[in-house]
Amino acid sequence: MKLKISIVVIALAAGIAFMALSSINKDARKFFQVNEFQEELKKNPDIADKNLILLGNVKEGSIRKSGIEADFVMELKGESLTVHHNGRNILPDGFLDGAQITVEGKYDNQKNIFVSDKVMAKCASKYQAGKDKQL
């Protein structure tokens, strides 16, 4: 009787561990700066199939909005990447020319663009005290 219970407990524990490890690998996101991503893509084209987070700056004059979607160019350290935001999440107020942004999504090899589900913008002016501002 104890042997049967032990086998069931071990089987359940193994099943739970397997599900936890599978979901971690499936949903894991890789983080790159735009310039690092371009280098990694040349070395490892399979990276396009992964969930990615990219950091860069919005190129001046590149934002083109169409309803809830937007197309723009991210750049950092001399490298650039075209991004299509699919509108699943609303663009933040800080999404402006020159803003430092982070995008989440996947790279589309066929179209040579990054398709983002989420855009986050850093608004440095909210966190930096100016000469005439008091903390």
MDTraj code that builds the backbone (N, CA, C; nanometers):
import mdtraj as md
import numpy as np

residues = "MET LYS LEU LYS ILE SER ILE VAL VAL ILE ALA LEU ALA ALA GLY ILE ALA PHE MET ALA LEU SER SER ILE ASN LYS ASP ALA ARG LYS PHE PHE GLN VAL ASN GLU PHE GLN GLU GLU LEU LYS LYS ASN PRO ASP ILE ALA ASP LYS ASN LEU ILE LEU LEU GLY ASN VAL LYS GLU GLY SER ILE ARG LYS SER GLY ILE GLU ALA ASP PHE VAL MET GLU LEU LYS GLY GLU SER LEU THR VAL HIS HIS ASN GLY ARG ASN ILE LEU PRO ASP GLY PHE LEU ASP GLY ALA GLN ILE THR VAL GLU GLY LYS TYR ASP ASN GLN LYS ASN ILE PHE VAL SER ASP LYS VAL MET ALA LYS CYS ALA SER LYS TYR GLN ALA GLY LYS ASP LYS GLN LEU".split()
xyz = np.array([
    [0.0815, -0.1193, 0.0000],
    [0.0000, 0.0000, 0.0000],
    [0.0861, 0.1259, 0.0000],
    [0.1913, 0.1267, 0.0858],
    [0.2795, 0.2424, 0.0914],
    [0.3541, 0.2616, -0.0406],
    [0.3879, 0.1530, -0.1060],
    [0.4581, 0.1597, -0.2344],
    [0.3698, 0.2251, -0.3402],
    [0.2419, 0.1911, -0.3444],
    [0.1494, 0.2501, -0.4416],
    [0.1337, 0.4001, -0.4180],
    [0.1201, 0.4387, -0.2928],
    [0.1069, 0.5816, -0.2593],
    [0.2342, 0.6563, -0.2975],
    [0.3494, 0.5970, -0.2694],
    [0.4773, 0.6606, -0.3050],
    [0.4896, 0.6797, -0.4559],
    [0.4483, 0.5794, -0.5325],
    [0.4553, 0.5879, -0.6789],
    [0.3630, 0.6984, -0.7306],
    [0.2432, 0.7073, -0.6758],
    [0.1483, 0.8122, -0.7173],
    [0.2040, 0.9504, -0.6833],
    [0.2585, 0.9671, -0.5636],
    [0.3141, 1.0957, -0.5218],
    [0.4315, 1.1349, -0.6121],
    [0.5186, 1.0420, -0.6405],
    [0.6342, 1.0694, -0.7272],
    [0.5869, 1.1059, -0.8680],
    [0.4879, 1.0343, -0.9199],
    [0.4350, 1.0632, -1.0539],
    [0.3717, 1.2020, -1.0589],
    [0.2954, 1.2373, -0.9566],
    [0.2352, 1.3707, -0.9507],
    [0.3420, 1.4799, -0.9427],
    [0.4415, 1.4603, -0.8590],
    [0.5490, 1.5583, -0.8449],
    [0.6250, 1.5752, -0.9764],
    [0.6513, 1.4647, -1.0449],
    [0.7214, 1.4713, -1.1740],
    [0.6368, 1.5443, -1.2773],
    [0.5067, 1.5185, -1.2780],
    [0.4170, 1.5865, -1.3718],
    [0.4120, 1.7360, -1.3473],
    [0.4026, 1.7765, -1.2215],
    [0.4002, 1.9189, -1.1869],
    [0.5319, 1.9850, -1.2244],
    [0.6429, 1.9193, -1.1955],
    [0.7748, 1.9747, -1.2308],
    [0.7889, 1.9889, -1.3814],
    [0.7443, 1.8899, -1.4571],
    [0.7516, 1.8966, -1.6033],
    [0.6708, 2.0135, -1.6574],
    [0.5469, 2.0312, -1.6077],
    [0.4629, 2.1425, -1.6541],
    [0.5247, 2.2769, -1.6193],
    [0.5806, 2.2890, -1.5001],
    [0.6423, 2.4155, -1.4600],
    [0.7620, 2.4476, -1.5478],
    [0.8484, 2.3513, -1.5726],
    [0.9660, 2.3755, -1.6569],
    [0.9277, 2.4034, -1.8014],
    [0.8258, 2.3365, -1.8544],
    [0.7839, 2.3617, -1.9927],
    [0.7293, 2.5017, -2.0076],
    [0.6511, 2.5480, -1.9118],
    [0.5921, 2.6811, -1.9247],
    [0.6976, 2.7896, -1.9073],
    [0.7976, 2.7651, -1.8250],
    [0.9035, 2.8643, -1.8075],
    [0.9783, 2.8838, -1.9385],
    [1.0178, 2.7773, -2.0042],
    [1.0907, 2.7886, -2.1296],
    [1.0057, 2.8492, -2.2400],
    [0.8782, 2.8151, -2.2444],
    [0.7891, 2.8647, -2.3493],
    [0.7672, 3.0152, -2.3378],
    [0.7465, 3.0642, -2.2159],
    [0.7141, 3.2041, -2.1948],
    [0.8345, 3.2918, -2.1638],
    [0.9524, 3.2332, -2.1574],
    [1.0714, 3.3114, -2.1255],
    [1.0957, 3.4161, -2.2339],
    [1.1339, 3.5329, -2.1924],
    [1.1611, 3.6414, -2.2867],
    [1.3090, 3.6764, -2.2793],
    [1.3653, 3.7010, -2.3941],
    [1.5053, 3.7408, -2.4000],
    [1.5117, 3.8921, -2.4153],
    [1.6061, 3.9539, -2.3460],
    [1.6211, 4.0997, -2.3455],
    [1.7455, 4.1390, -2.4236],
    [1.7309, 4.2345, -2.5155],
    [1.8437, 4.2855, -2.5939],
    [1.8301, 4.4359, -2.6133],
    [1.9428, 4.5029, -2.6246],
    [1.9435, 4.6382, -2.6787],
    [1.9368, 4.6218, -2.8304],
    [1.8872, 4.7237, -2.9016],
    [1.8682, 4.7124, -3.0463],
    [1.9967, 4.6697, -3.1158],
    [2.1085, 4.7291, -3.0802],
    [2.2354, 4.6951, -3.1457],
    [2.2768, 4.5508, -3.1164],
    [2.2521, 4.5024, -2.9951],
    [2.2844, 4.3637, -2.9601],
    [2.1940, 4.2665, -3.0353],
    [2.0677, 4.3040, -3.0509],
    [1.9732, 4.2176, -3.1204],
    [2.0145, 4.1969, -3.2653],
    [2.0567, 4.3016, -3.3325],
    [2.0977, 4.2903, -3.4722],
    [2.2148, 4.1933, -3.4849],
    [2.3110, 4.2017, -3.3937],
    [2.4257, 4.1104, -3.3947],
    [2.3818, 3.9664, -3.3667],
    [2.2933, 3.9486, -3.2680],
    [2.2443, 3.8148, -3.2321],
    [2.1645, 3.7536, -3.3467],
    [2.0874, 3.8342, -3.4163],
    [2.0065, 3.7850, -3.5276],
    [2.0944, 3.7309, -3.6403],
    [2.2092, 3.7943, -3.6637],
    [2.3024, 3.7460, -3.7666],
    [2.3614, 3.6103, -3.7268],
    [2.3929, 3.5937, -3.5969],
    [2.4516, 3.4694, -3.5484],
    [2.3481, 3.3587, -3.5313],
    [2.2270, 3.3974, -3.4908],
    [2.1252, 3.2994, -3.4547],
    [1.9892, 3.3423, -3.5109],
    [1.9590, 3.3107, -3.6373],
    [1.8317, 3.3514, -3.6973],
    [1.7086, 3.2926, -3.6276],
    [1.7263, 3.1848, -3.5524],
    [1.6137, 3.1236, -3.4817],
    [1.5620, 3.2104, -3.3673],
    [1.6352, 3.3142, -3.3315],
    [1.5929, 3.4035, -3.2236],
    [1.4603, 3.4711, -3.2585],
    [1.4293, 3.4784, -3.3877],
    [1.3060, 3.5429, -3.4325],
    [1.1826, 3.4697, -3.3807],
    [1.1948, 3.3433, -3.3477],
    [1.0811, 3.2656, -3.2982],
    [1.0561, 3.2854, -3.1488],
    [1.1407, 3.3597, -3.0824],
    [1.1321, 3.3766, -2.9375],
    [1.0563, 3.5043, -2.9013],
    [1.0009, 3.5053, -2.7803],
    [0.9449, 3.6283, -2.7242],
    [1.0625, 3.7157, -2.6831],
    [1.0611, 3.8415, -2.7276],
    [1.1755, 3.9292, -2.7055],
    [1.1349, 4.0601, -2.6399],
    [1.2306, 4.1191, -2.5703],
    [1.2171, 4.2544, -2.5171],
    [1.3373, 4.3322, -2.5704],
    [1.3107, 4.4434, -2.6388],
    [1.4176, 4.5247, -2.6966],
    [1.4165, 4.6643, -2.6371],
    [1.5362, 4.7184, -2.6155],
    [1.5530, 4.8525, -2.5618],
    [1.6210, 4.9395, -2.6659],
    [1.5710, 5.0603, -2.6829],
    [1.6321, 5.1549, -2.7758],
    [1.5639, 5.2903, -2.7640],
    [1.5906, 5.3762, -2.8597],
    [1.5311, 5.5096, -2.8634],
    [1.4483, 5.5247, -2.9897],
    [1.3398, 5.6023, -2.9810],
    [1.2577, 5.6282, -3.0984],
    [1.3323, 5.7269, -3.1876],
    [1.3533, 5.6901, -3.3128],
    [1.4221, 5.7774, -3.4074],
    [1.3346, 5.8997, -3.4362],
    [1.3969, 6.0159, -3.4335],
    [1.3266, 6.1414, -3.4594],
    [1.2544, 6.1365, -3.5936],
    [1.1275, 6.1738, -3.5945],
    [1.0494, 6.1825, -3.7170],
    [1.0043, 6.0509, -3.7769],
    [1.0218, 5.9403, -3.7053],
    [0.9895, 5.8095, -3.7631],
    [0.8507, 5.7573, -3.7259],
    [0.7829, 5.8215, -3.6320],
    [0.6546, 5.7697, -3.5842],
    [0.5442, 5.7954, -3.6872],
    [0.4751, 5.6879, -3.7245],
    [0.3599, 5.6945, -3.8150],
    [0.2462, 5.6173, -3.7484],
    [0.1442, 5.6898, -3.6994],
    [0.0317, 5.6248, -3.6318],
    [-0.0837, 5.6053, -3.7291],
    [-0.1526, 5.4925, -3.7121],
    [-0.2711, 5.4614, -3.7908],
    [-0.3721, 5.3979, -3.6962],
    [-0.4620, 5.4788, -3.6432],
    [-0.5563, 5.4288, -3.5427],
    [-0.4822, 5.3888, -3.4177],
    [-0.5013, 5.2641, -3.3747],
    [-0.4339, 5.2165, -3.2532],
    [-0.2985, 5.1522, -3.2842],
    [-0.2655, 5.1419, -3.4130],
    [-0.1376, 5.0840, -3.4530],
    [-0.0373, 5.1955, -3.4808],
    [0.0902, 5.1586, -3.4811],
    [0.1953, 5.2563, -3.5100],
    [0.3157, 5.1869, -3.5716],
    [0.3824, 5.2573, -3.6599],
    [0.5095, 5.2125, -3.7165],
    [0.6131, 5.3177, -3.6804],
    [0.7327, 5.2721, -3.6429],
    [0.8401, 5.3638, -3.6069],
    [0.9727, 5.2906, -3.6160],
    [1.0792, 5.3655, -3.5974],
    [1.2136, 5.3079, -3.6011],
    [1.2767, 5.3253, -3.4632],
    [1.3329, 5.2150, -3.4132],
    [1.4113, 5.2195, -3.2896],
    [1.5575, 5.2253, -3.3287],
    [1.6374, 5.2967, -3.2510],
    [1.7798, 5.3021, -3.2794],
    [1.8592, 5.3062, -3.1497],
    [1.9826, 5.2582, -3.1610],
    [2.0743, 5.2634, -3.0478],
    [2.2135, 5.2291, -3.0982],
    [2.3087, 5.3117, -3.0652],
    [2.4503, 5.2899, -3.0976],
    [2.4727, 5.2575, -3.2458],
    [2.4079, 5.3346, -3.3319],
    [2.4313, 5.3211, -3.4754],
    [2.3512, 5.2127, -3.5449],
    [2.2748, 5.1347, -3.4717],
    [2.1905, 5.0302, -3.5318],
    [2.0449, 5.0736, -3.5216],
    [1.9640, 5.0346, -3.6193],
    [1.8221, 5.0692, -3.6159],
    [1.7378, 4.9487, -3.6529],
    [1.6099, 4.9562, -3.6183],
    [1.5175, 4.8468, -3.6416],
    [1.3778, 4.9048, -3.6593],
    [1.3094, 4.8634, -3.7658],
    [1.1720, 4.9063, -3.7888],
    [1.0791, 4.8253, -3.7000],
    [0.9835, 4.8938, -3.6374],
    [0.8903, 4.8301, -3.5448],
    [0.7475, 4.8599, -3.5891],
    [0.6648, 4.7562, -3.5847],
    [0.5203, 4.7736, -3.6049],
    [0.4529, 4.7387, -3.4742],
    [0.3849, 4.8376, -3.4134],
    [0.3093, 4.8114, -3.2902],
    [0.1673, 4.7754, -3.3312],
    [0.1226, 4.6548, -3.2913],
    [-0.0052, 4.6024, -3.3376],
    [-0.1275, 4.6585, -3.2661],
    [-0.1082, 4.7417, -3.1655],
    [-0.2208, 4.8060, -3.0981],
    [-0.2896, 4.7228, -2.9919],
    [-0.2364, 4.6062, -2.9582],
    [-0.2991, 4.5242, -2.8536],
    [-0.2969, 4.5949, -2.7188],
    [-0.1934, 4.6735, -2.6969],
    [-0.1839, 4.7570, -2.5774],
    [-0.1696, 4.9015, -2.6227],
    [-0.2248, 4.9926, -2.5454],
    [-0.2219, 5.1349, -2.5798],
    [-0.0796, 5.1883, -2.5689],
    [-0.0430, 5.2761, -2.6615],
    [0.0882, 5.3404, -2.6548],
    [0.0910, 5.4369, -2.5367],
    [0.2014, 5.4425, -2.4639],
    [0.2093, 5.5315, -2.3476],
    [0.2218, 5.6783, -2.3896],
    [0.1887, 5.7681, -2.2973],
    [0.1989, 5.9121, -2.3243],
    [0.3414, 5.9536, -2.3564],
    [0.4380, 5.8857, -2.2973],
    [0.5782, 5.9202, -2.3177],
    [0.6362, 5.8698, -2.4488],
    [0.5536, 5.8091, -2.5331],
    [0.5996, 5.7582, -2.6630],
    [0.6100, 5.8763, -2.7596],
    [0.7296, 5.9330, -2.7662],
    [0.7564, 6.0518, -2.8475],
    [0.8899, 6.0356, -2.9186],
    [0.9166, 6.1215, -3.0154],
    [1.0468, 6.1212, -3.0822],
    [1.1584, 6.1317, -2.9791],
    [1.2590, 6.0470, -2.9912],
    [1.3762, 6.0515, -2.9043],
    [1.3601, 5.9816, -2.7708],
    [1.2403, 5.9354, -2.7387],
    [1.2170, 5.8720, -2.6082],
    [1.2876, 5.7376, -2.6005],
    [1.3341, 5.7051, -2.4806],
    [1.3893, 5.5723, -2.4567],
    [1.2714, 5.4786, -2.4356],
    [1.2672, 5.3690, -2.5130],
    [1.1531, 5.2784, -2.5046],
    [1.1981, 5.1331, -2.4926],
    [1.1056, 5.0532, -2.4449],
    [1.1214, 4.9087, -2.4417],
    [1.0000, 4.8512, -2.5130],
    [1.0238, 4.7592, -2.6060],
    [0.9136, 4.6945, -2.6777],
    [0.9183, 4.5448, -2.6520],
    [0.8007, 4.4843, -2.6465],
    [0.7895, 4.3398, -2.6287],
    [0.7184, 4.2828, -2.7500],
    [0.7672, 4.1690, -2.8006],
    [0.7031, 4.1052, -2.9146],
    [0.7948, 4.0054, -2.9816],
    [0.7772, 3.9915, -3.1149],
    [0.8567, 3.8960, -3.1930],
    [0.9064, 3.9619, -3.3210],
    [1.0180, 3.9117, -3.3694],
    [1.0752, 3.9607, -3.4943],
    [1.0173, 3.8809, -3.6103],
    [0.9734, 3.9503, -3.7151],
    [0.9196, 3.8866, -3.8352],
    [1.0295, 3.8859, -3.9413],
    [1.0919, 3.7694, -3.9624],
    [1.2015, 3.7561, -4.0591],
    [1.1582, 3.7885, -4.2016],
    [1.0376, 3.7485, -4.2386],
    [0.9914, 3.7679, -4.3751],
    [0.9738, 3.9161, -4.4082],
    [0.9220, 3.9934, -4.3134],
    [0.8987, 4.1363, -4.3369],
    [1.0141, 4.2228, -4.2881],
    [1.1082, 4.1609, -4.2171],
    [1.2239, 4.2323, -4.1630],
    [1.1821, 4.3452, -4.0685],
    [1.0809, 4.3164, -3.9838],
    [1.0365, 4.4142, -3.8845],
    [1.0117, 4.3436, -3.7515],
    [1.0128, 4.4220, -3.6458],
    [0.9784, 4.3718, -3.5134],
    [0.8319, 4.4058, -3.4892],
    [0.7509, 4.3076, -3.4530],
    [0.6088, 4.3293, -3.4261],
    [0.5899, 4.3314, -3.2749],
    [0.5502, 4.4481, -3.2238],
    [0.5388, 4.4618, -3.0786],
    [0.3943, 4.4511, -3.0317],
    [0.3801, 4.3891, -2.9150],
    [0.2515, 4.3812, -2.8461],
    [0.2415, 4.4902, -2.7401],
    [0.3568, 4.5352, -2.6927],
    [0.3592, 4.6294, -2.5812],
    [0.4766, 4.7251, -2.5973],
    [0.4511, 4.8527, -2.5725],
    [0.5558, 4.9554, -2.5754],
    [0.5552, 5.0261, -2.4405],
    [0.6728, 5.0388, -2.3807],
    [0.6873, 5.1127, -2.2557],
    [0.7877, 5.2244, -2.2798],
    [0.7562, 5.3427, -2.2313],
    [0.8441, 5.4577, -2.2530],
    [0.8940, 5.5112, -2.1201],
    [1.0197, 5.5497, -2.1200],
    [1.0787, 5.6117, -2.0017],
    [1.0655, 5.7617, -2.0174],
    [1.0123, 5.8246, -1.9182],
    [0.9977, 5.9703, -1.9221],
    [1.0901, 6.0287, -1.8165],
    [1.2115, 6.0597, -1.8555],
    [1.3138, 6.1053, -1.7609],
    [1.2738, 6.2346, -1.6913],
    [1.1997, 6.3207, -1.7577],
    [1.1650, 6.4499, -1.6979],
    [1.0793, 6.4341, -1.5727],
    [1.0052, 6.3249, -1.5599],
    [0.9234, 6.3030, -1.4412],
    [1.0087, 6.2692, -1.3195],
    [1.1281, 6.2185, -1.3436],
    [1.2096, 6.1683, -1.2337],
    [1.3322, 6.2541, -1.2041],
    [1.3609, 6.3500, -1.2893],
    [1.4765, 6.4354, -1.2675],
    [1.4302, 6.5712, -1.2184],
    [1.4929, 6.6206, -1.1141],
    [1.4586, 6.7515, -1.0620],
    [1.5298, 6.8586, -1.1440],
    [1.4547, 6.9566, -1.1883],
    [1.5137, 7.0678, -1.2632],
    [1.5738, 7.1679, -1.1666],
    [1.6409, 7.2699, -1.2201],
    [1.7040, 7.3697, -1.1350],
    [1.6016, 7.4468, -1.0534],
    [1.4818, 7.4688, -1.1118],
    [1.3819, 7.5468, -1.0408],
    [1.2795, 7.4595, -0.9685],
    [1.2947, 7.3284, -0.9740],
    [1.2013, 7.2384, -0.9055],
    [1.2549, 7.2008, -0.7696],
    [1.1634, 7.1869, -0.6760],
    [1.2014, 7.1415, -0.5432],
    [1.1628, 6.9963, -0.5283],
    [1.2438, 6.9231, -0.4538],
    [1.2109, 6.7825, -0.4291],
    [1.1123, 6.7689, -0.3172],
])
top = md.Topology()
chain = top.add_chain()
for i, resn in enumerate(residues, 1):
    res = top.add_residue(resn, chain, resSeq=i)
    for name in ("N", "CA", "C"):
        top.add_atom(name, md.element.get_by_symbol(name[0]), res)
traj = md.Trajectory(xyz[None], top)
